[in-house]
Amino acid sequence: MEELRAKRIRPFAVVAAVLLIVCIAMARLPESLVELLDRNSPFTSTQKGWAYRLLAFAAIGQALYGGFMLLRPDRVERALQKDQKLARMSRAKVTSTIARTAATMLIFTLAYGIAAFVVTGQRGGFWLFPVVAIGQGLWYYREVGQIARWMGFRNEPEHLDATRGLWTREPADYCPPIARGLKPVDEGTPVPES
């Protein structure tokens, strides 16, 4: 199960590096370029404000939709039931695919921020979007971990019939590990001294 949880780290680390690079580049842009974008904008200040609000609303809505609707174990279970190709994939492959998808959704939030900067020409408005992306990334990282945990408990390999992928019954003489100390001792078996 730890292997499944480790599969989610790499995509989020790559996206965090991209986020850091874009933020550093935005902070290092020359002020003359920022003023040039602001002066040459085809929008009025009112239109810029509404465009910024619309982009911020879209970014926050996308983050909420991804967290509440897409990254849910029951949604993954339905997808596994519908798509046989997906159901035949290994748990690690499914988990890494979900992690890559969740991490890619953070890039869209960053793209909204870059679009807001280009449309409005105001660098200060850009910083809302990396903050949203960081919160979204932490939330999505947790949700992918929950899905990885669910995938780890789903169809454990020691209980699977290798040919059909179905649960099998234990042998008739099987005793669970917790109850093995409660088994009666045979008459002919010597009892260990304590």
N, C-alpha and C positions, 0 to 999 in steps of 0.2 A: 504494500500500500504506500510505503514511503517513496517508492519509485514513481508511482502515479502522481504523487504530490510534487515530486521534483520536476516532472515534465512541464509544469506550469511556470517555472521560474524564468527560463530562457526568453520566451516571447515578451514577457513583461519587462525584463531587463533591457532588451533591445529597444522597446518603445520608450522606456524611461530615458535611455541614452539619446534617442531622437528628440524627445521633449526637451532635454537639457540643452542640446545643441541649438535647437530652434530658439529657445529662450535666451541663450547667450547671444545668438546672432541678432535677435530683436533688440536686446539691450545695447548692442554695439553699433546699431545702425546710426549713421551720421544724422544729426539734427536737421541739416539742410535737406536731406532726402525726405524726412518726415514732413517738413514744412512744404516741400514741393508737392507731395501727395495730397496734403491738406488743401493747398491752394488750387490745384488742378483737378480737383474732384468734380465730377459732373453733377453731384447732388448738392442741394442746399443743406444748411445745418439741420433743419427739421427732418428732411429726408434721411440724412446721415443718422440721426438719433433713432428713427424708426427702423432703419436697416440694421443698426446695431442691436436694437431690442429684439428684432425678428431672428437674427443669427444667434443671440444669447438664448432665446426661448427654444430654438431648434436644437442647440447643443445640450441644454439641460433636459429637454424632452427625450432626446436620443439616449442620453445617459440613464434616465429613469426607465425608459422602455427596455433597454438592454438588461438592466439589473433586475427589474421586476417581472419581465415577460420572457426574455430569451434564455437567460442563464439560470434555469431552474431544473432540478433533477427530474421532475415529472415531464418537462418538455423534452429532455434528452431521452427519457424512457419511451415516450410516444414516437420520437424519431427512430429509435432503435427497433420498435415494433413495426413501423411502416416500411422502413428501408432494409431489405435483407442484406444488401452489400455492406451497409453500415453495421448491421448486427454481427456480421462475420469478422469485422475488424477487431484487433486486440484492444483490450481496455486502455493500454498505454497510448495507442495510436488515436483512439477516440478522445482521450483526455488531452493529448497534445494538440489535436485539431481544435478542440473547444478553447484551449488556452490561446492559440494563435488567433482565433476569431475574436475572442474577447479583447486581446491586446490590440488588434487592428481597429476595433471600434474606438479606441482612444485616439488614434490618428485622425479620425473624422472630427472629433472635438477640437483637436489642434488645427485642422483645416478650417473649421468655422472661425477660429480666432484669427488666422492669417487673412481670411476673407474679410473679417470685420476691420482689420487694420488697413487693408487695401481700399475698402469702400469708404471708411471714415477718415483715414489718414491720421488717426490719433493713436499713438502708441499706448497710452494709458488704458484704453479699452481692451487691448489685447490680453492684458494680464488676468482678466476674469477667466479666460478659456483654459490656460494652464492650471489654474486652481481647480476648475471643474474637472479637468483631465486627471489631476492627481487624486482627487476624491473618488472619481469614477474608477481609476486604476486600482485603488485600494479595495474598493467594494467588489470589483470584478475579480480581483485576485482571490478574495475570500470566497466568492461564489464558485469559482472554478475549483477551489479546494474542497468545497462541499460536494460538488459533482464528482471529484476524484475520490472522495471518501465513499460516496454512494456507489460509484463504479467498483471500488475495492470490495464492498460487501455484496455486490451483485454477482451471483454465479461464481462462488469461490471455486478455484480449479480442483481442489481435492474432492469435491462433491459432484463433479461433472462426469458424465459418460462421454469419453473422448470421441466416440463415433457420432453421437447424435446431439451433443450439447444439452442433454436433459439431466435433471436431478436424478440421482440413483438412491435406492434404499440401502441402508447399512446391512451387513450380514446379520443373521439371526443371533449369533453369539456376541455381537458388538456391545461393549459397555463404554459409555462416555468416560473421558478421563476423570471428571469430577466424582464419579460414582465408583471408580475402581477400588477405592479403599473400603467401600461398603460391601463388597462381594464376600459371600461366606467362604470360609477356608475349607478345603477338602479335608476329610478325616485323615488321609495318609500323608498329607503335606506337613512338614514340621513348621511350627510357628516360631519366627525369629524372636530371640530374647531381647528385651530392651534395657 
